[in-house]
């Protein structure tokens, strides 16, 4: 469960990132700022909903979610770096 949300958000974000970098590279920074804000809201809401309505071992979820979150954001950062290098 801790992997599903970060994976889905990362895949959608990367798809949009590649599309915008090909079609409107001048709007890439604007997209990244909006995407960051949206991710904060999604992750926050997701965690609040899970902790409020589901009974499970919360520490295991937090550790799992944090690990996948860091790994996927690192992957996203490397792909972003590669995309930006292609644009310049």
N, C-alpha and C positions, 0 to 999 in steps of 0.2 A: 504494500500500500504506500510505503514511503517513497517508492520510485516512480509511480504512475504520474502524479501531478508534475513534478519537475521535468520528467521526460516529455510529456505532452507539451508543456509550455516551451521547452527548449526547441522541440521540433517545429512548432508553429513559428516561433521567433526566427529560427534559422531560415525557414522557407521565405518568410517576409523579408528578411535581411538580404537574401540573395536576389529576390525579385526587385527590391528597391535599388540595390546596388547596380543592377543591370539596366533598369528603366529610368531611374531618377537619382543618380548618385549624389546630386547636390542636396537631397533631402534625407540623407542617411543619418546625420546627427540628430535631426528632428525626430526621426523614427526611433532611434536608440533611446532618447530621453523619454518619449511617450511609452515605449515598451518597458522601460525600467519602472516607471510609475505604475503601469498596469500590472506588472509582475508582483510588485509589493502588495497591491490590493488583492490580487488573486491568491497569493500565498498566505497572506494574513487571514483572509476570509476562509480559506480552506482549512487552516489550522484551527480557527475558532469553531467552525462547524464540526470538525472531527472531535475536538475535545469536549464540545457541548453535547453532542448527540450519540457518540459511540463509546462503548465501554471496551477498552483495550489497554495494554500496557503502554503508557504514554512515553516512558523513557526510551523504550526500544524504537518507537516511531520517531522520536526526536533524533536519535542517533542515526537511524537509517535515512531519514529525510535530509538531515544535514550533510551526511556523506554524499548522497546522490546530488544534492543541490550544489555542493562545492565542485564535484567532479563534472557535472554538466555545465556549470558556468565557466569552468576552466576550458572545457572543450569549445564552448561558444566563443570565448575570448580568443582562442587560437584560430578558429575559423574566421572571426572578424578581422584579426590581424592579417590573415592570408587574403581576405577579400579586399582590404584596404591597400595592401601591397600591389594587387593587380590593378587597382584604379590609378595608382601613381606611376 
